Amino acid sequence: MKYGFFSGILWGLDTVILGIGLAMAPYAGTAAAAAFASIVGSFLHDAFCAIWLFGYMALKGRLKDTVAALKTRSGKVVVLGALLGGPIGMTGYVIAISNIGAAYTAIISAFYPAVGAFLSYVLLKERMTKGQIVALCAALLGVMAMGYLSAGSSEMANAPLGLFGAALTVIGWGSEAVLCAWGMKDDSVDNETALQIRETTSALVYGIVALPIFGAWGFASAAIPSVATGFIALSGLAGATSYLFYYKGISTIGAAKAMALNISYSAWAVVFGFLLLDIVPTIPSVVCCVVILVGTILAATDWNELFGVGSTNCLSD
């Protein structure tokens, strides 16, 4: 459980640092920034994650293992998971925010762990007790409430397109962990090689496909040599480390429980916002944080060990 827990903490840190970078020029304050900052920020974030991971794997002498894993069927499944979780899921997220607003996007996208838990049950035969499912639902409600409280009101530009984008996000993010977990069942693909495949694939597809589609390469080229991009690079380091814990969690406790712990980042982002930016959370936000943290821990924990013999049996079939 500790791997999923640390992945949530570090992703919360990643979120805050990335937010600092994207609030600075040239990613804010202009019409071009409003149009391109989100997609370019997503590309640079995954690109820096891939660079940090390349250095990590090179230091361990494991680059050849990643190349070997990529040639296997399981490695190709991880590539598919990377496409769904990275460019497809994140592009859907950007489309949704642009068309139905951040508040509604946050609420809808919070359902991705539920989709992941369902797919884990169908494809990986991972089971959660009734109590764990209730705890996951409580955590999801906390995430939804947190997203709505932080995003404020939303104006809808194109509701059908925005809902389509949000659906892509939920399916993409929910599928990623399940497909990667399936790929990591093969001995030729472990959590580290799977992650390097994931981040490298995502960064390349962003750069080769997504940015040209959005016409964002011009903005990206001008934005890269800036102090703000340094913050994005730093967030990429936190993100790469978070992903290392996340993928280790997927391989040890399963996709559904790892996802349940990972969404605790919403609460940790509030904590780091207070520590790094002096943003004092409101009482409702604190309540949401407590609900999220308690819910995610209970969703991923063996209740029999946590509460004593017999507790799980009372809440399961």
Secondary structure, DSSP 8 states (H G I E B T S, - for coil): -HHHHHHHHHHHHHHHHHHHHHTSTTSSSSHHHHHHHHHHHHHHHHHHHHHHHHHHHHHTT-HHHHHHHHTSHHHHHHHHHHHIIIIIHHHHHHHHHHHH-HHHHHHHHTTHHHHHHHHIIIII-----HHHHHHHHHHHHHHHHHHHHHH-----S-HHHHHHHHHHHHHHHHHHHHHHHHHTTSTT--HHHHHHHHHHHHHHHIIIIIHHHHT-HHHHHHHSSSHHHHHHHHHHHHHHHHHHHHHHHHHHH-HHHHHHHHTTHHHHHHHHHHHHH-----HHHHHHHHHHHHHHHHHHS-HHHHH-TTHHHHH--
